Amino acid sequence: MTTVTEFTIRDRRVLTLMGFVALVAGYGGSQLSHTLPFARNALGLTEGEMNWVFAVTRLLSLIGLLFMVYADRRGRRLPFLIAFSLMPVANLATAIAPDPVTFTIAQSGARIAVIAVAGLAIVILAEELSPRVRALGIGLYALAGAAGSGIGLMLLPIADGSEYAYRTLFALTGVGLLALPILARFLRESRAYVQYERKVTFRTALRAGLGRHFWPLAAIAFLIAVFSSPATAFVMERLVDDLQWDTAPARFLLMVFSGLGTAGVIIGGRMADLIGRKRTTVTAMVLGLIGGVAFYTQDSGWVLAPAIFLATMGLGMLTPSLAAHRSELFPTRVRATAAGWITNIAIFGSITGFVIGAFIVDSVGLSTTITALAGGLIIAMLLVTRLPETRGIDLVRTRRDRSDASKRASQTAQPSSQPATTKPPPGPKPAAAQPPGSTR
C-alpha cells in the first residue's frame, strides 16, 4: 500500500495545485453532457442535430494542439495558465448564448481549454511527480476531476427550474477564475523541462524512431474515443429521454454508482505503479466495454446500476495508467507535442463516433448505435500489448545530463565534413535498469 510519506513535498504541492484545476475542469467540462436534455430542448435540436454540435466542438478543439506545441518550445507553465483561464470564460459565454450557433462556438472554446488543460496537466504531473507514485498521482488528479463532475450532478436540479435555467450551471464555472491568482503565484515551471538551443520537430522525432510508439498509442486513443465519447455524452439522454426516468432518480443513480466507480482512478493508478501500465490498461478496457454496452442495452435499474459502476471503474482505471504510459514513452523535448497529437487523434475519434451517431441514431436508436461503436475497444486492447512497459522510468534529467545534452546540441549545430546520420532512440527502460548519468 502507498502511504502519504511516499509523496515528497514537491509531489504534494503539485497535486494540491492540480487538484484545484481538475475540480474546475471536471465541473466545467462536463456541463455540456450533464445539461444535454435541457439544452437540446431549449435550443430546439433533435438527438441527431445534437450529435453535430458535439462533433463541431470536438473538431474546433483541435486548436488545443497549439498550446502543447508551445509548451515544448517555451515551457509548460504559461500555456497552462492561459488555457485554464479560457475555460470559465467560454462557459460564461455559453450561459448567455442566444442560439445554437453561438452555443456551439462558445462550447468549442471551452472544449479547446479542457483539452489543453488536461494534456498539459498530465505532462506537468508526469514530470513533477516521483516515479514510484506517478500513476497514482495522475489518478488523484483524475479523482478531483470526477469530484468536479459530481458537483455538476449535485447541482443539476437547478436546470429543472425553468426552460433556460441550465444556463446557470454553465455560468457557475466562472468561480474557477478565483483559482487563477493562486496558480500564477505557486505553479512553477516543470523541473524536467529544458529549453534546447537546437529545436527538434515532432516530425523529425517520428522519423528517428518514435513513430513505433506514437502510432499504436494514437490508434488506441482513437478507438477508445469513438466509443467512449458518445457513450459518456448521452448518459443522461439515455435515462431521461429513452427510458423516461425523472431527473431526480436519474441523477441519484449516476451520483451513487458513478461515484463508487471513481475509485477506479486510485485502483488503476496504484495497479499501474505496482504491476505495470499494460496489464492495468487492458483490464480497464474490459471493464469499460462490459459496463458501457450493458448500460445501453439493458432497461432494468438492477442492471443499469452495476453497469454504470463497471463503466466508470474501467474509465477511471484507464485514465492514470494510459496517461502515465503515454508520457513515459516520449522524451521531454517532444513530450507535450506528442501528447497533443495523440489527444487530437482521440478528438478525431470522438468526431467519428458523433458523426456515425448523427447519421444512424435517429433510425436505429441510441442503444444500437453505442453497441456498434464498442467493437473498436477489442482492437485497442490488442494494440496495448505491442507497447513496451515503462513502469518506474525517471523523466527528470540531472544537471550533468542537461549540460551534456547542451554540449551535444552545440556540437551538432557546427558544420562538419562527416555526413550526418540519424539513429532511432532506444526504447524506454525502467529507471533501476539504467546506469548513473544516463540521459533521456
Secondary structure, 3 states (H helix, E strand, C coil): CCCHHHCCHHHHHHHHHHHHHHHHHHHHHHHHHHCHHHHHHHHCCCHHHHHHHHHHHHHHHHHHHHHHHHHHHHCCHHHHHHHHHHHHHHHHHHHCCCCHHHHHHHHHHHHHHHHHHHHHHHHHHHHHCCHHHHHHHHHHHHHHHHHHHHHHHHCHHHHHCCCCCHHHHHHHHHHHHHHHHHHHHHCCCCCCCCCCCCCCCHHHHHHHHHHHHHHHHHHHHHHHHHHHHHHHHCHHHHHHHHCCCCHHHHHHHHHHHHHHHCCHHHHHHHHHHHHCHHHHHHHHHHHHHHHHHHHHHCCCHHHHHHHHHHHHHHHHHHHHHHHHHHHHCCCHHHHHHHHHHHHHHHHHHHHHHHHHHHHHHHHHCHHHHHHHHCCHHHHHHHHHCCCCCCCCCCCCCCHHHHHHHHHHHHHHHCCCCCCCCCCCCCCCCCHHHCCCCCCC
